[in-house]
């Protein structure tokens, strides 16, 4: 269990529990179910029975175990029709996870200026080594909000930065780099890059041998391919913080949602609940275009819920987008850091 999760769980009054210790089970009968202790005794306490009923566990679940503690962070587990283990968390657990997500965004935002400075320096290295390749890949992740490129997706044809192939890159006549590749779930992506330094470096890394775009010399100058693990290690070492490539997408997605809701004319003028919902939907479409996924995925995985709830409740101030930018951050990134600082408990 992550220490920060445990810390925030304690703040909201939740106990971290181990499902292996759950003392209650649900037994399947010819008609309905029986709730009893593992010892075989029926659960007779009215409040306990009511709490279990309010969990509304799917009837199809098997091997159901239930937590006796009403404040346990996991309230029940069971296996669905496909045999997959499922969890029913306490309703306050989402608050715990959101608090930790906010802290992670804060940590990343504070680390980003230094990371960008180191990346810019490493991209100018004369030695075409691992740092040169990793810095170039990191700049691509930053500018294009691309996925890191884990091998498990590459095996199915899905590409991210680390798993790009040389054939996925074209340099156009106007010095624009164009990436064409299939991403996660087989979706086709077309990305154009205008950053001159990045375009130059992409040309350089493409010249190496092998099918992969990002390579670097290893022991005895033997060519090694970039991996998501190598990329994440570089980011941690360059920034001095525990960050990863995925943090870029979450940070950029949340910053874009904030920018839209704080600057879009219709979003600013929306007063009714219905109009605010429409504005949020439009913001998620904008985020999904930035991240090249669906609005539903953008909202569930890449936009911090506090941005949405603050806007819907009229607490998201347009002033977040005003004032001096933080060094190494753009206007919406600076606005996001202001928002997180104001809403994240210390």
VENDA-V584495 format. One record per pair of residues at least 12 apart in sequence whose ideal C-beta (glycine too) atoms are under 10 Angstrom apart, sorted by the first residue. I is the first residue (numbers start at 1). GAP is how many residues later the second one is. Records with the same first field share a line. If there is no record, write none. Layout:
BEGIN
I = GAP + GAP
END
This chain:
BEGIN
1 = 15 + 17 + 72
2 = 98
3 = 97
4 = 92 + 95 + 96 + 99 + 100
5 = 68 + 88 + 91 + 92 + 94 + 95
6 = 67 + 90 + 94
7 = 89 + 92 + 93 + 96
8 = 84 + 85 + 87 + 88 + 89 + 90 + 91 + 92 + 94 + 95 + 337
9 = 62 + 63 + 64 + 81 + 83 + 84 + 86 + 87 + 88 + 90 + 91
10 = 86
11 = 81 + 84 + 85 + 88 + 334
12 = 59 + 61 + 78 + 80 + 81 + 83 + 84 + 87
13 = 58 + 77 + 79
14 = 55 + 57 + 58 + 59 + 60 + 75 + 76 + 78 + 79 + 81 + 82
15 = 52 + 54 + 55 + 56 + 57 + 58 + 59 + 75
16 = 56 + 57 + 58 + 80
17 = 50 + 51 + 52 + 54 + 55 + 56 + 57 + 58 + 73
18 = 49 + 54 + 56
19 = 46 + 47 + 48 + 53 + 55 + 56 + 57 + 58 + 59 + 66 + 68
20 = 45 + 57
21 = 44 + 46 + 47 + 48 + 51
22 = 16 + 42 + 43 + 44 + 45 + 46 + 47 + 50 + 52 + 53 + 54 + 55
23 = 13 + 14 + 15 + 16 + 20 + 42 + 43 + 44 + 45 + 46
24 = 12 + 13 + 14 + 19 + 24 + 28 + 40 + 41 + 42 + 43 + 44 + 52
25 = 12 + 13 + 15 + 18 + 38 + 39 + 40 + 41 + 51 + 53
26 = 17 + 26 + 31 + 33 + 35 + 36 + 37 + 38 + 39 + 40 + 50 + 52
27 = 13 + 37
28 = 31 + 32 + 33 + 34 + 35 + 36
32 = 27
33 = 24 + 26 + 28 + 31
35 = 13 + 14 + 17 + 18 + 22 + 29 + 31
37 = 29 + 31
38 = 27
43 = 23 + 25
45 = 23
47 = 23
48 = 18 + 20 + 22
51 = 15 + 16 + 17 + 19 + 24
52 = 12 + 14 + 15 + 16 + 18 + 23 + 24
54 = 21 + 37
55 = 12 + 20 + 21 + 33 + 35 + 36
56 = 32
57 = 18 + 19 + 20 + 21 + 29 + 31
58 = 20 + 22 + 23 + 28 + 30
60 = 18 + 19 + 20 + 21
61 = 15 + 16 + 17 + 18 + 19 + 20 + 25 + 27
62 = 16 + 17 + 18 + 19 + 21
63 = 14 + 15 + 16 + 20 + 22
64 = 12 + 13 + 14 + 15 + 22 + 24
65 = 12 + 13
66 = 12 + 22
67 = 21 + 23
69 = 21
70 = 20
71 = 19 + 21
72 = 17 + 18 + 21
73 = 14 + 16 + 17 + 19 + 20 + 23 + 24
74 = 13 + 14 + 15 + 16 + 19
75 = 12 + 13 + 14 + 15 + 16 + 18
76 = 12 + 13
94 = 211
95 = 210
97 = 208
98 = 206 + 207 + 208 + 211
99 = 207 + 244 + 245 + 246
101 = 149 + 153 + 203 + 204 + 205
102 = 152 + 202 + 203 + 204 + 237 + 238 + 241 + 242 + 243
103 = 237 + 241 + 242
104 = 138 + 139 + 140 + 142 + 143 + 146 + 147 + 200
105 = 142 + 145 + 146 + 149 + 150 + 199 + 201 + 231 + 232 + 234 + 235 + 239
106 = 230 + 231 + 234 + 235 + 238
107 = 132 + 134 + 135 + 136 + 140 + 233
108 = 127 + 131 + 133 + 134 + 135 + 136 + 138 + 139 + 140 + 142 + 143 + 229
109 = 138 + 142 + 145 + 146 + 217 + 219 + 220 + 224 + 225 + 227 + 228 + 231 + 232
110 = 129 + 131 + 133 + 216 + 218 + 219 + 227 + 230
111 = 124 + 125 + 127 + 128 + 129 + 130 + 131 + 132 + 136 + 217
112 = 30 + 127 + 129 + 131 + 135 + 136 + 139 + 214 + 216 + 217 + 221 + 225
113 = 126 + 213 + 214 + 215 + 216 + 220
114 = 124 + 125 + 126 + 127 + 214
115 = 20 + 23 + 27 + 119 + 120 + 121 + 122 + 123 + 124 + 125 + 126 + 128 + 133 + 213
116 = 22 + 23 + 26 + 122 + 123 + 211 + 212 + 213
117 = 121 + 122 + 210 + 211
118 = 13 + 17 + 20 + 116 + 117 + 119 + 120 + 121 + 122
119 = 12 + 15 + 16 + 17 + 18 + 19 + 20 + 22 + 23 + 115 + 116 + 119 + 120
120 = 15 + 19 + 77
121 = 14 + 117
122 = 12 + 13 + 14 + 16 + 17 + 112 + 116
123 = 12 + 13 + 15 + 16 + 72 + 74 + 75 + 77 + 78
124 = 73 + 76 + 77
125 = 76
127 = 89 + 90
128 = 73 + 76 + 77 + 79 + 80 + 87 + 88 + 89
129 = 87 + 88 + 89
130 = 84 + 85 + 86 + 87 + 88 + 94 + 96 + 100 + 103 + 104
131 = 85 + 103 + 106 + 107
132 = 69 + 72 + 73 + 84
133 = 29 + 68 + 71 + 72 + 75 + 80 + 81 + 82 + 83 + 84 + 91 + 92 + 93 + 97 + 98 + 101
134 = 28 + 80 + 82 + 92 + 96 + 97 + 98 + 99 + 100 + 101 + 103 + 104
135 = 63 + 66 + 99 + 100 + 103
136 = 25 + 61 + 62 + 64 + 65 + 66 + 68 + 69 + 77 + 78 + 90
137 = 12 + 23 + 24 + 25 + 27 + 61 + 64 + 65 + 68 + 76 + 77 + 89 + 91 + 93 + 94 + 97 + 98 + 108
138 = 23 + 93 + 94 + 96 + 97 + 100 + 101 + 107 + 110
139 = 22 + 54 + 56 + 58 + 59 + 62 + 63
140 = 20 + 21 + 22 + 24 + 37 + 39 + 51 + 53 + 55 + 58 + 61 + 62 + 73 + 74 + 91
141 = 19 + 20 + 21 + 90 + 94 + 103 + 104 + 105 + 106 + 107 + 108 + 111
142 = 53 + 56 + 93 + 103 + 106 + 109 + 110
143 = 48 + 50 + 51 + 52 + 55 + 105 + 109
144 = 17 + 33 + 35 + 45 + 47 + 48 + 49 + 51 + 54 + 104 + 108 + 146 + 147 + 148
145 = 46 + 103 + 104 + 105 + 106 + 107 + 108 + 111 + 142 + 145 + 146 + 147 + 157
146 = 13 + 14 + 15 + 16 + 18 + 33 + 35 + 37 + 43 + 45 + 99 + 102 + 103 + 145 + 146
147 = 12 + 13 + 14 + 15 + 16 + 36 + 37 + 42 + 81 + 98 + 99 + 101 + 102 + 144 + 145 + 146
148 = 12 + 13 + 14 + 15 + 78 + 79 + 80 + 81 + 82 + 83 + 84 + 87 + 96 + 97 + 98 + 100 + 101
149 = 12 + 13 + 14 + 15 + 32 + 34 + 35 + 63 + 64 + 65 + 77 + 78 + 79 + 82 + 96
150 = 12 + 13 + 34 + 77 + 78 + 79 + 95
151 = 12 + 74 + 76 + 77 + 78
152 = 76
153 = 29 + 30 + 31 + 32 + 75
154 = 58 + 73 + 74
156 = 26 + 28 + 29 + 30
157 = 24 + 25 + 26 + 27 + 29
158 = 23 + 24 + 25 + 26 + 27 + 28 + 29
159 = 20 + 21 + 22 + 23 + 24 + 25 + 30 + 54
160 = 21 + 23 + 24 + 68 + 71 + 85
161 = 18 + 52 + 53 + 65 + 67 + 70 + 84
162 = 50 + 51 + 52 + 63 + 64 + 65 + 66 + 67 + 68 + 69 + 70 + 83
163 = 18 + 49 + 50 + 51 + 62 + 63 + 64 + 65
164 = 15 + 17 + 38 + 41 + 42 + 47 + 48 + 49 + 50 + 62
165 = 16 + 41 + 45 + 46 + 47 + 48 + 49
166 = 39 + 40 + 41 + 42 + 43 + 44 + 45 + 46 + 47 + 48 + 49
167 = 13 + 14 + 39 + 44 + 46
168 = 12 + 13 + 14 + 21 + 23 + 38 + 43 + 44 + 45
169 = 12 + 24 + 30 + 33 + 34 + 36 + 37 + 44
170 = 22 + 36
171 = 22 + 28 + 29 + 31 + 32 + 35
172 = 20 + 27
174 = 18 + 20
175 = 18 + 19 + 21 + 24 + 25 + 28
176 = 16 + 17 + 18 + 19 + 20 + 23
177 = 14 + 15 + 16 + 17 + 18 + 19 + 21 + 22 + 23 + 24 + 25 + 26 + 29
178 = 12 + 13 + 14 + 15
179 = 12 + 13 + 14 + 23 + 34
181 = 32
183 = 109 + 110
184 = 108 + 109 + 113
185 = 108 + 109 + 112
187 = 105 + 106 + 107
188 = 104
189 = 103
190 = 102
191 = 101
202 = 12
205 = 21
208 = 15 + 17
209 = 14
210 = 13 + 14 + 15
211 = 14
212 = 12 + 13 + 14 + 15
213 = 12 + 13
214 = 12 + 13 + 16 + 17
216 = 14
228 = 16 + 17 + 18
229 = 15
231 = 13 + 14
232 = 12 + 13 + 14 + 15
235 = 12 + 13
246 = 55 + 56
248 = 43
249 = 38 + 41 + 42 + 43 + 44 + 49 + 52 + 53
250 = 41 + 51 + 52 + 53 + 54
251 = 51 + 53 + 78 + 82 + 85 + 86
252 = 35 + 38 + 39 + 50 + 80 + 81 + 84
253 = 31 + 33 + 34 + 35 + 37 + 38 + 40 + 44 + 45 + 46 + 48 + 49 + 50 + 51 + 54
254 = 33 + 44 + 48 + 49 + 50 + 51 + 52 + 53 + 54 + 78 + 79 + 82 + 85 + 86
255 = 32 + 35 + 48 + 49 + 52 + 74 + 75 + 76 + 77 + 78 + 79 + 80 + 81 + 82 + 84
256 = 27 + 28 + 30 + 31 + 32 + 33 + 34 + 35 + 42 + 46 + 47 + 51 + 76 + 77 + 80
257 = 23 + 26 + 27 + 29 + 30 + 33 + 41 + 42 + 45 + 46 + 47 + 50 + 51 + 54 + 59 + 75 + 79
258 = 25 + 45 + 46 + 49 + 50 + 52 + 53 + 58 + 62 + 63 + 74 + 75 + 77 + 78 + 80 + 81 + 82
259 = 24 + 27 + 28 + 31 + 61 + 62 + 71 + 72 + 73 + 74 + 76 + 77
260 = 19 + 20 + 22 + 23 + 24 + 25 + 26 + 27 + 30 + 47 + 51 + 72
261 = 15 + 18 + 19 + 21 + 22 + 25 + 46 + 47 + 49 + 50 + 51 + 55 + 57 + 59 + 60
262 = 21 + 45 + 49 + 54 + 55 + 56 + 57 + 58 + 59 + 60 + 69 + 70 + 73 + 77
263 = 55 + 57 + 58 + 68 + 69 + 72
264 = 15 + 18 + 19 + 22
266 = 12 + 13 + 16
267 = 12 + 13 + 15 + 16 + 44 + 49 + 51
268 = 50
270 = 12 + 41 + 42 + 44
271 = 43
273 = 39
276 = 32 + 35 + 36 + 37 + 38
277 = 31 + 35
279 = 32 + 33
280 = 15 + 19 + 23 + 27 + 28 + 29 + 31 + 32
281 = 14 + 18
282 = 13
283 = 12 + 15 + 16 + 20 + 24 + 25 + 28
284 = 12 + 13 + 14 + 15 + 16 + 18 + 19 + 24
285 = 13
286 = 12
287 = 12 + 15 + 16
288 = 14 + 15
290 = 12
291 = 12
304 = 32 + 35 + 36 + 39
306 = 33 + 34 + 37 + 38
307 = 29 + 32 + 33 + 36
309 = 34
310 = 29 + 32 + 33
315 = 24 + 27 + 28
316 = 19 + 23
317 = 18 + 21 + 22 + 25
318 = 17
319 = 16 + 19
320 = 12 + 14 + 15 + 16 + 17 + 18 + 19 + 22
321 = 13 + 14 + 15 + 17
322 = 12 + 13 + 16
323 = 12 + 15
326 = 12
END
